[in-house]
């Protein structure tokens, strides 16, 4: 089971993992209602390196991305759920618009994004290239979404 850590703890842990010769993959998202698309994305990311770090949008940044009424679950609950997944080693909350700052602090070997991106459309592409990392597109086709699940639940209610 992974651990929810602060950004300072994450930087320290990532340095220790590197010193032990392990590679690091990094993934991020809101993970508001955990679904099979999230599981497949994180499993694909975990296969890219020895350790997987997942950055979870905090409540303020998710609301800015997804709109009023979101998140459905608070940041602590979302971080705890993601950390409970067997493929995840570390979870950190973040509030920036992108994960550029975290990438620069940690410099993971691989920055993983879902199949709704291409290597050329990843917002943090230039940051990853600048420190010599690589980008991997992982997971299954983007045909699962929290938005669709919420709509279905509202229809069925």
N, C-alpha and C positions, 0 to 999 in steps of 0.2 A: 504494500500500500504506500502511496506517495505521501508527501508532507506538504502542508500549506506553510509557506515561509514568507518572510518579509523580503523586500528587494535586497537589503543589506545581507541577510542570511543567504539569499540565492547567489549573490556574487561570490560570497565565501565558499559556498557548497560547490559551485561550478568550478572554481579554482582548484578545490580539493579533488574533484572528479578528474579534471585535466591532469593534475599532478600524479594521479593514479593511473594515467594512460588511457582513460575512457573518453569516448567521443560523445558529443552532446547534440541532440536534436531539439528544436524549439517549435512549438505550435501555439496558436492563440485563437480566442473566440469568446463569445458570450456564454454559450452553454446554458441557456435559460431553462429549457425543458430538454433534458438529455434524451437523445433518440439515436437510432441505429446509425444514422449518418455521422453523428459525432463519434460514436464508438469506432466506426470504420476509419474515419479520419485520424483519430489518435492512434489506432493500431498501426496504420500505415506510417505515421510519423515515428512511432517507436521502433519500427524496423529499419529506420535510417541511421541509427546510432546506438550506443550503449546505454545512454540515459536520455529520458524525455522530460523536458521542462514545458509546462503549459501555462501561459499567461491568460488570465480570465479578466475580461472587462469588469471594472467595478460598476456599481449601480448608476453612478452619474454618467459614465461614458456609454454604458449600454442604453440608457434613456436617450442620450444625444443621438446614438446611431439608429435606434429602433422606434423611438417616439414615446409619447405618453402611454401609460399603462404597462410599460416594460421597465425593468424586468418583472417577471412573474414571481421569481424567487430571489431573495436577497443575495448579495455577493458572497457572504460567508457560507450559505447553504450550497451555492453553485460551486464554490471552490472546494468544499468538503466532498461533494459528489464526484467531481473530476479527480480529486486526489485518491478516492477509493478505487478507481479503475486500476487494474493490474499493470497496464502498460505505462502508467504515469509515475514518475519519480518525484517531481517537484511541481508545485502550483504556486503562482504568485498573482496577486491582484494588481491591475494597472488601470490608470485613468487617462492616459494620453490617447490622442486620436489614432495614432499608429504605435507599433511596438519598436520603432527605430531606436529610441533611447535605451530600452532594455537590450536590444540586439547589440548596440555599441558597448554596453556594460559587460555583457556576458560573452559575446562573440561565439555563438554556437557554431558547430561545424556545418549544420544543416538547418535552414529555416524552412519549415513545412507549411504549405498552404493547401486548401481544399481545391477540388476540381472546378470550382467556379472561377479560378484564376488560371493564367498561363504564366510561365516563367517571366514573360515580358510585361505582364500586368500586375505583378506583385508590388504593392505600394512601397515596400521596404527594399526593393531590388538593389538600388544603388548603395544602400547602407551595407547590405550583405556582400556585395561585390567589393566594396572598399576595404573590408577587413579580410577578404579572401575566403569567405564562406561560400556555400552553394545553396541553391533553392531546389526543393523537391515538391512536386505536386502529388498529393497523396489522397487516398480515400476513394469512395465510389462516386458515381455521377450524382450531381446535386439535385436529387429528386426527393429529398426529405427536408422539412423545415419546421421550426417552431411555429412560425406564422401560420402554416397550413394546419398543424396540429391544433392550435388554439382555435382557428376557424371551425374545424371539424367538431371540436368539443362544444363550441357555442351553438352549432347547428343541432347537435344531438341533445342539448340540454332542454 
